[in-house]
Amino acid sequence: MSQSPAFVLNVLETPEDPEGSQEPSPYDESEVHDSFHQLIQEQSRWVAEEGLELQQRQPETGALGASGSDHETMLGPEGAPVYSMATLRILASMPSRTIGRSRGAIISQYYSRTVKLRRRAGRPQLRDMGRSARPSLRLYDLELDSAVLEEEEKRGLLVKELQGLTAAQRDHMLRGMPLSLAEKRGLREESRPPRGKHRAQWHRGLLSCCDQLRDSCVLASHNLGLALLSGLQALMPWHYALKRIGGRFGSSVLSYFLFLKTLLAFNTLLLPPLLAFIVGVQAAFPPAPTGPVPAFTGLELLTGGGYFTHSVMYYGYYSNATLNQPCASPLDGSQCTPEAGSLPYSMPLAYLFTLGAAFFITCITLVYSMSRSFGESYRVGSTSGVHAITVFCSWDYKVTQRWATRLQHDNIRTQLKELLAEWQSRQHRRSACGQLRRVAVLGLVWLLCLGTTLGCTLAVYTFSELMIKQSPVSAEREAVLLLLPLVVCLLNLGGPYLFRILAALERHDSPVLEVYVAICRNLILKMVTLGILCYHWLGRRVGTLKDQCWENFVGQELYRLMVMDFIFTLLDTLLGELVWRLFSEKQLKRKGKPEFDIAGNVLELIYGQTLTWLGVLFSPLLPAMQIIKLLLLFYIKKASLMANCQAPRRPWKASHMSTVFISLLCFPSFLGAAVFLCYAVWQVKPSSTCGPFRTLDTMYEAGKVWVRRLEKAGPRVSWLPWIHRYLVEDTFPIYLVSALLLAVIYLNIQVVKGQRKVICLLKEQISNEGEDKIFLINKLQRVYERKERSRAGRTEEAVTPPALLTDGWDAQ
Amino acid sequence: MPELKDNPFRQRIAQVFSEDGDGHMTLDNFLDMFSVMSEMAPRDLKAYYAFKIYDFNNDDYICAWDLEQTVTKLTRGELSTEEVSLICEKVLDEADGDHDGRLSLEDFQNMILRAPDFLSTFHIRI
C-alpha cells in the first residue's frame, strides 16, 4: 500500500497511418471494453492471491493516465463513505480530479498543448499520442512517457517548448495558464530566446530590435483600443438609466428602452447624408421665392403647412436644376469662363441617389443587426441551458455600490422566478374538452379582433374620401387638415385597448405567447391603416391635386401624423398610467400599480419609425424630427414608468424579445416603406410645378437621363451605362442574386442541423463515459472489499501452516 | 477593497486566490486576482477560476450543495427552499453531461461556451 497504484491498460495497437494522427476512436470500444474486462479479472485474481501489491507494469504503448500527480496527498471526497481507503486514493488520483489541483498537472497539460501547437504542421510523433481508452481525456495528456517526471523536469520541458513558439503564441499560451503571476513571469523570462553567438549577435540584435518594435507597436495600439473602448463605454447614453430600469423592472421592460435606443441609432445613421447632400446644399443656394411667404402662426407646428411649406422641410422647395453652375450668366455667343472653385451640383441626381444610398445603408444595417441578434439569441442548443447560465453568468462583478448590488439581487431573483414560473406553467396539462373550449374561444376572439380591424379600416377610408371632398382647403381652415390624423390616431389608440379586453377572455399557457399574439393583432391594425393611407395618397390625392404640389401635401400629411402620434402617446401615458394609478389608489383603494404595456409601446415605436421612412422622400428633415421625438419619449416614458408602473405581474422571459422587435422593424415596417417608396419613384408621375423632378415622367428618369448623357459622353465612361443596361434594367441578375441568396440560406440551415446532430451524439457519448466510470469505480470497490474480507479471513487462519495455502495456490 | 465590498462571493474569491486557502492574500495573490478578472483574460482562464469560486467545498466538483449555496448567495436568501432546490435540480439537468449528479470542470466550461455574456460579467473594473 505504499505506492499509489497505477492502472495500466494494454490497448491493442492499431496500425499506424502515414499521418500518424489516428488514435483509438470511440468506435473501437468493443476492443477496449474487452480489455477492461480482462484487466479487471486479472487484477482481482492477483489481489486475491497476493494481497495488496499491484505491481507497476511496463507500459507498452501508453498508460491510462491515472498517475497524474506525483505528490498527491489529497484524500478523496468525504461524502462517499462506502468506498474503501484504497478506492478513495485511486479516485483522488484520477486525472479529472488532479487537473485543478497540482501545479505539476497544469504544467504537464500546457506542455502537451505547446507541443501540439508547435508540431501542428508536421507529423506528430507516436510518443506523444497518449493512448487512452477514454477519448474524452485525450486533451489532458499528462504522461507522455512512462517515467514519472519530477515537477522541475516538467517545467524545464515546458520552457523548452515555449521557446520554440513565436512571441504572440507564447504570450497567448502564458495568458491562458491558470498559474500564479509570479510563475508566469518566471516562465516568460526563461523562455525568452537565448542570446546567440557573438558572430550572429548583430543579426539577432537587429531581429530582436524589430521584434521589440513590433511588439511595442502592437502593445501601444492595443492600449489605445482599450482606452477608446472604455471611453465609448462612458459615452454610451443612458447607461445608468437603463441599468436602473433593468434592476427594478426586469429585462422585459428594459427591452423596450433598448429598442428605443436602437431606433435612435438608425435615425442618426439616416440623417447625416440627407443633411449633407440635400438639405445643406439647397439651403446654401436658395431658389427664387415663388410667392409671398405666409406669416408664422403657431399652427404650423401642428399642421406643417403655412410658413413651413416653402422651406427646406419639403420636397417642393428643391430645385430641378444644376446648382452652382460654372457659367453664372452666359454672355451672348461667347464661351463661359468657369469661375474658380465652382463645382456643378445636380440637385435631382443628388436627391435620388442620396435617398437611395441612405435607404440601402439602412437596409444593410437592419439586416446585419437582425442576423447578429439571431446569432446571439439562437445559438445551437442555447435554449437548453438557461437555468445554469442564469445561476453562473448573471452576477455582474463590476457592480460596486450597495444599492446597485441590491438591484442586482432583485433582478436575479426576478429572473429565477420567471424561469420557474414558465417551467411550472408548462407542467400544467388540460383535458380534451378544455382544449376544445379553448380553441373555440380563441377562434372567436380572433374573429372579433379582425372584425374590429376591418371596421377601423373602413372608417379611415370613408373619412379620407370625405377629406378629399372637402379640399381644396383655404389657409384659414388649415386646422381641418388635422382631422384625418386625429381619426387615425384615435383608432390606433382605442384598438389595442379593445384587443386587450378581448384577450382577457382567452387564457394562454405562456405569457410569452400572449405578448406575441397581442403584438400580432396590433401590428395588423396599424399596417392595414397605413396601407389605406398610402393608397389614399398615391392613388387618390395625386389625381385630385393635379397642377399642385402633391408631394408637399403628402409630406405635410406625414408630418401631421407624426405630431399627432406623439401627442397621443403622451396622452396615453398620462391617462393610461398616471391617471389610472391615481384612480386605482384613491377610488378603488387598490395597491397595485398599472403594468407597463410592452407590446403596445413597442408597436408605437415601430409605427413612428415607419412613418419616418415613408415620409423621407417627401420631407427630408423628417428623421431629425423623429430623433427629437424619440429623445423626448425616452425621458417621458422613463419618468412615467418609475412613478406609476410596476413590473409585469406574470413574469416572462425576455431573451428573444429584442430579436423579435428588430425582425418586426425589418419585415413589415422597413419593407413596406421600401415598397411604397419604390412605387413612388418608379411609377408615379411627379408634379410639374415643384420639386427636383418636375419635368420628368417618373423620378427614376433622372437617373436614366444621366446614364444616357454618360453614354454620349464617350467611350471612357462606357462601363457605367453598360452596368446600368445589363445589371440594373435587365431582370436576369436579380434572379441570379435571389437564387444565390436562397442557396446560401439553405446551406446554413443544413449546417445548423448537422451541428445539432453532432451535439446530440457528443452528449450521449459523455453520458456513456460517465456510466463507464461509475461501473469501473464500483468494480474497483468490490475488488478491494473482497481483498479486505480475504485479509480478515487470513488473519483468522494465521495459525494454519502456510504449506496448506501454498498447495492451494499451486493448484490454481 | 471597495470593489468587492458587497459582492456575495467575496469570501470565496479571497479563499480561491490566496495561497493558503484561508483568505489571506499577499500582493502577488492580489495581482493574480485582478489579472484573472481583467478584460484581457481569456475565457478558459476565467471559467477555470469561476469554477473554483463556485466550488464551495473545494472538491473539484460543483455538487448540489455548492449550487444551493450559490443560489442562496445570489438571491440573498429571498427564495424559498423548494424554489432553490428546484433551480439546483434544473441546473444539474442542463449542465451535467456525464450524469454523475455534479458538475465537473469540463461541464462548466461547456456551459460557459453557450453564455455570450460571461466575459463581460466576470470582470472587475479597477
Contacts between the chains, C-beta under 8 A, distances in Angstrom:
chain1	res1	chain2	res2	distance
A	77	B	59	5.3
A	77	B	61	7.9
A	78	B	59	7.9
A	79	B	59	7.9
A	79	B	63	7.7
A	96	B	60	7.7
A	96	B	104	6.0
A	96	B	105	7.6
A	96	B	106	7.7
A	97	B	60	5.5
A	99	B	60	7.6
A	99	B	105	6.2
A	100	B	48	7.6
A	100	B	51	7.6
A	100	B	52	6.7
A	100	B	60	4.9
A	100	B	105	6.4
A	101	B	60	7.1
A	136	B	106	7.6
A	172	B	42	7.8
A	175	B	40	7.3
A	175	B	41	7.1
A	175	B	42	5.9
A	175	B	45	7.2
A	176	B	42	4.8
A	176	B	44	5.7
A	176	B	45	5.4
A	177	B	45	7.6
A	178	B	45	6.0
A	178	B	48	4.8
A	178	B	49	7.0
A	180	B	28	6.2
A	180	B	29	7.5
A	180	B	32	5.2
A	181	B	28	6.1
A	181	B	31	5.0
A	181	B	32	5.1
A	181	B	35	5.8
A	182	B	28	5.2
A	226	B	39	7.1
A	376	B	116	5.7
A	379	B	114	6.0
A	379	B	116	7.5
A	381	B	114	6.7
A	382	B	114	5.2
A	384	B	94	5.9
A	385	B	94	4.9
A	385	B	95	6.5
A	385	B	111	5.6
A	385	B	114	5.1
A	385	B	115	7.6
A	386	B	94	7.5
A	387	B	87	6.1
A	387	B	90	4.2
A	387	B	91	5.0
A	387	B	94	5.7
A	388	B	90	8.0
A	388	B	91	4.6
A	388	B	94	4.8
A	388	B	95	4.2
A	388	B	111	5.0
A	389	B	111	6.8
A	389	B	114	6.7
A	389	B	115	4.5
A	391	B	67	7.1
A	391	B	70	6.1
A	391	B	71	6.1
A	391	B	74	6.9
A	391	B	87	6.8
A	391	B	91	5.5
A	392	B	50	6.9
A	392	B	54	6.7
A	392	B	70	7.7
A	392	B	108	7.6
A	392	B	111	7.0
A	392	B	112	7.4
A	392	B	115	7.5
A	392	B	118	7.7
A	393	B	112	7.2
A	393	B	115	4.3
A	393	B	117	6.2
A	393	B	118	4.5
A	393	B	121	5.8
A	393	B	122	7.5
A	394	B	74	7.8
A	394	B	121	6.7
A	395	B	8	7.4
A	395	B	9	7.4
A	395	B	74	6.1
A	395	B	121	6.4
A	396	B	120	7.9
A	396	B	121	4.6
A	397	B	7	6.5
A	397	B	37	6.6
A	397	B	121	6.4
A	397	B	122	6.0
A	397	B	123	6.1
A	397	B	124	5.1
A	398	B	121	7.6
A	398	B	123	6.1
A	398	B	124	6.4
A	398	B	125	5.3
A	399	B	6	7.7
A	400	B	2	6.2
A	400	B	3	5.4
A	400	B	5	7.1
A	400	B	6	7.1
A	401	B	6	7.3
A	402	B	5	7.7
A	402	B	6	5.2
A	405	B	6	4.1
A	405	B	7	7.3
A	405	B	8	7.9
A	409	B	8	7.9
A	409	B	74	7.1
A	409	B	75	6.2
A	409	B	76	4.8
A	409	B	78	7.5
A	412	B	74	5.2
A	412	B	75	6.2
A	413	B	74	7.9
A	413	B	75	4.5
A	413	B	76	7.8
A	413	B	78	5.6
A	413	B	79	6.4
A	416	B	71	7.4
A	416	B	74	7.9
A	416	B	75	6.7
A	416	B	79	6.7
A	416	B	83	7.4
A	416	B	87	5.9
A	417	B	79	7.6
A	417	B	83	7.5
A	419	B	87	7.7
A	419	B	90	7.8
A	420	B	83	6.0
A	420	B	86	6.2
A	420	B	87	6.9
A	423	B	90	7.1
A	763	B	97	6.2
A	766	B	97	4.0
A	766	B	98	5.1
A	767	B	97	6.5
A	767	B	98	5.8
A	767	B	99	5.2
A	769	B	98	5.8
A	770	B	97	7.3
A	770	B	98	2.6
A	770	B	99	5.1
A	770	B	100	5.2
A	771	B	98	7.8
A	771	B	99	7.4
A	773	B	98	7.1
A	773	B	100	7.3
A	774	B	100	6.7
